[in-house]
Each structure stands twice: as structure tokens, then as C-alpha cells.
């Protein structure tokens, strides 16, 4: 008998939150490049991350744009609507009832009709006062009586709609039984809330309450806390609506409420519920108010819903601002954001949350000894790769050799070595497979005829010629003029690119970065990336050259390479006492000791290239004279071309090894 066909059944449901499996992957490299650019401009990594989240990126709205849309929606609600809806509707029903009653009285000829005409004709101008005066009036016109009863019905439904969603429509044409059901529900709700506020367990009471009155709560709360959360927000919105009325409107509403459903007991029960909810959630804004100025009249229920929307918009605006203590993107209510701005806005906010979490989870930030957030070595590698790729494009575009060109390390020697991160030489396939077989055999995992599984530790690469080592020193001017002339960030990009190139492509070379202002010091690339400019005068090239020589002496068999980036003449030098001497214009003693150390580098056989920034004629004359004296090179790139000039010069020197 043939095997019965098997059918696979799939069940599809609405996506209900959490990480979206269909969301496009995040471009962390682009995000890190933007953060790195801000850090190099002197912004702290923590602030750079916040700035990225604030401004967003192409295809992803940032927090600022989402917050601006929240503000626009808030203003639209206030400028489009007003709070006169229910008052106007009640006045219209009252005028219609009075008109119908006058028509009936005109047809009646008895004396009581004349007296009734006088009573109808002398109603007070206040709508609420007129409604109260007619509360016990014996209507002769059936239509007038029906219209007047609509006033009571409308008031009751509107007041309940403020506190309970959907109540206005559910109670249209309500009868006495419906009103009694509402009264019973409010009584039971008051008991439940009172017990909850006393801190007693309400699990069973809640279940019993929902079994009895669940039809009034379409949001279907799961427990008392959820019920309180839902009702308290609506009750607070109703109170804000009341606070937003003018004194005259509040007086009108107070009087009109007495006629709601013709049942003062029901209104008292509703007031008790409000009191219990305020006790349960005193943190909500019960004293707030709003100023509506539009032409669209809202009823009490609509106005309370608008108040709730405004409160939600205010909460979203605060969460999106991230300006409060302990701010976290997880504070943004994505469901509320989708309600107010649409699902696309929630997607953008979720993407920002994922981006921030991914940057932290991937280890791009670390806490330094000073307690501040810094870019991690991993982040610096990614940033260096990005900067170097940009500089490589510039090199290729102007006819220079790209840094990724294959075969640059020469011909194979016949020897192999273990692969390390950054190596680009071809694999030795035979040695790699042999290593894998031996590893599995030693572990008892090798079986003849079964595929061999490679591990990264098995990989060996073909060794090449031309692996001459270079000791490289990059001297970067960090005097304040570099910041003033817009050269601060290009200088940092240059150092990061060169560091990445050497650490990944020419790993046998030894690079040291030296920053010099009034004094000089060695500095790692991560510290340089986050270095902020200081209002410090002085260009102490002399001190920087002394530190450079110390680095070169550590590698006596390496080719010495010195790269100097500066925009000013030497105006400081190091005294024998260790103190920095500064004088402007350049002091002859400063020039003398600086030239002396350059001569020392020349005697060490160093390849010296000076990258002159700016058009200072004094600097140009000094550098040209020095270069001729020591046989060095002078390059005068524009600011945007500094990185390509330095990297290109280094590569040119490597080809000459």
C-alpha cells in the first residue's frame, strides 16, 4: 500500500513584537564610522552615540525627527479641536425641546397652557440652569419630552465614555435595566478598587468582577493592576478635561451632571471610582490642563480621549528626548508610538533600539580607567578599516596604488607559516589539509572516507619575500592652530588609517604615534581618536624628535621611517631641566635644537617626510631648508588629501625596501 501523503500545516498569526526576523541587517560599520567622525572631532563616544541616535541616518528616522512629529501631532490636536461639543449638542436638544413644547402649548387653550408658556418663556440663559429648571417640568409634547430625555441620556453616556471606552455607543437608547447594570458595575468596581488600595489580594475578586461585568471592558485586562492602569489613565484624562474648561463651563458641567441619566446616585458612584483611581495612581497628572483653540467641537468622551492622547504624546516626547536621568531607548513605548504616528515610526524606533544594543553588544565601547566610555580596540579596527578604505579610494583615484593590491609582498619563498588575522597571502592547501587530518587523528576524530573539517588553526599560508621590517614614527601636531584651521579631524583620520594599514597589512613594521603641542608624548591611536583640542600654544617638534629617536633605537635592524605632520614652525623646545620653553616668533635656540635633532635622524639613516599644512611662508621656508639639509621629502597636501599623502608616502617607502 502506498505511503499516505503527508501534508504540512502552517499557521499564520499577527506579528506581536520582539526582534523582527524579517528586519534588514543593521549597518554597524556605517554607524561606527559616523560615531568615529564625531569622536575625532572632539565629541565623547557616549555623546557621539546619542547624536547618531538623535539624527538617524538615510532610511532611518532619528529621535529628533520622531520627536518633532510628536510635537506636530500634539499641536494639531490642540489647534483643530475645542471642548464645546457636548455643551453645543445639549443646547441644540434643549432649544428643539422648547420649540416643540411651544408649538404644543399654542394649540392647547386651557389656562395651564398659558402658565406653562410663561414658564418656558422665562427660562434662564444658562443651559445648565434651564435644564435643571425643566427637570420636573410636565411636558405636553411627546417630541419635546423625548428630546429633553436625550439630554440626560447624552450626559450620562458622555460622562461614562470619559472613563470607560465604548460606553457612549453601547448605552445608546439605554433603559432602566441598562442603567441599573451600570450602577451595579460601579458599586462592585469601587469595592474592588478599595480592596486593591488596601493592599489586599484581589485575584479572586477580579475574576468574579470580570465574569459579572466583563462586557464593559473590551480591552480585557488580565488582572487588577491592568484594570487600574487602563481606568486611571482615562480618569486622569477626564480630570484634565475638566481642568481645561473655563470657570463658566465647569459651572455648567457641574449642574448638568446632576441630570445625567436622571440618577444622582450613579454620578456619585462615578465620583467614588475617580477617587479610588487617583489614590491608586497618584503619579499621573491629575492637575494638568490643555488649551484647545480649534473649530472642531468635541464631546466629553472625545475630549477625554484627546486628553489621553496628549498625555501619551507628552510621555513619548519625553522618552524620545532622552534628556532625563537614566534615559534608555527601551523607555519608548513602541505600541503608543505606533498608535500616534503609525507603524513606520515604531519600526524606526525599534531599529534605533536594535542599533544601540548591537553597538554595545558587539563590544564597540568600553569603560576606561577614568570611568568614561571609550571606543574599544575592536571599534578602532573597524573605524581604521573604514578610514583606510576611503583613503585607498583617493589613492586609486589619483593614480596611486591601492593598498589591497595582490602580490605586493613579493614572490613565494617555498616556506609556509600559520595564518594570522590580516594576512592576505595565498593558502598552502596541502599543509592546511594535512594539519586538519593530524589534528583530528590526535583527537581520535579522524575516520577514513569521512570529510575532513577545517579549523582556522589549521590554515597555513605561503611565505613571501620582501618582508623587510620598518620602524615607523608618525609625529602629529596637536597645537591649537590645527583645530582652528580645520585640520584636527583629518590629522586623526590619517593616524588611524596608517595604524590600521600597518597593523593588518605590514604587521612586522613597528608604528609609534607621537603627539606634540607645547610638549610631546607617545599616544595610542584610540587615545588620539578621542583627544580633544586644548587652548595651548606651542609647537614642540624638538621634543617629538627626541621621542622618535627613542622608538627607532629599539629596532636597530629595521628601516627607520619618520613622518611629520605640522602646520607651524617650531616655537617650543625641551630644556635640559625637562621644562618646555615657548617663544613666538620662533626663538633661534628653538630652531637650532630642532634642526640638530633632524640632523641626528639623518645620521641614523631615517627616511624623513614632512607634510606641510597651510600656506605659512615662514613654515614653508623652514621646512624646505631642513629637507634639503637632511635629504628629506616635503609634501604640501590640502587638508582632504592629507591621509592619502601620508599613506601613499609610506607605501612608496615600503616598495623601496
TABEL-V577055 format. One record per run of one state. SS is the DSSP state (helix for helix, strand for strand, loop for the rest). FROM is the first residue (numbers start at 1). LEN is the number of residues. If there is no record, write none. Layout:
# TABEL-V577055
ss	from	len
SS	FROM	LEN
SS	FROM	LEN
This chain:
# TABEL-V577055
ss	from	len
loop	1	27
helix	28	13
loop	41	4
helix	45	11
strand	56	2
loop	58	2
strand	60	2
loop	62	1
helix	63	18
strand	81	2
loop	83	2
helix	85	23
loop	108	3
helix	111	11
loop	122	5
helix	127	7
loop	134	8
helix	142	22
loop	164	3
helix	167	4
loop	171	5
helix	176	22
loop	198	5
helix	203	14
loop	217	7
helix	224	21
loop	245	2
helix	247	11
loop	258	2
helix	260	3
loop	263	1
helix	264	17
loop	281	15
strand	296	2
loop	298	2
helix	300	22
loop	322	7
helix	329	3
loop	332	2
helix	334	8
loop	342	1
helix	343	19
loop	362	3
strand	365	3
loop	368	5
strand	373	3
loop	376	1
helix	377	21
loop	398	14
strand	412	7
loop	419	8
strand	427	1
loop	428	1
helix	429	14
loop	443	13
helix	456	3
loop	459	1
strand	460	5
loop	465	5
strand	470	8
loop	478	2
helix	480	5
loop	485	3
helix	488	17
loop	505	5
strand	510	7
loop	517	3
strand	520	3
loop	523	2
helix	525	5
loop	530	11
helix	541	13
loop	554	5
strand	559	8
loop	567	5
strand	572	3
loop	575	5
strand	580	3
loop	583	5
helix	588	16
loop	604	3
strand	607	6
loop	613	4
helix	617	14
loop	631	2
strand	633	3
loop	636	3
helix	639	17
loop	656	2
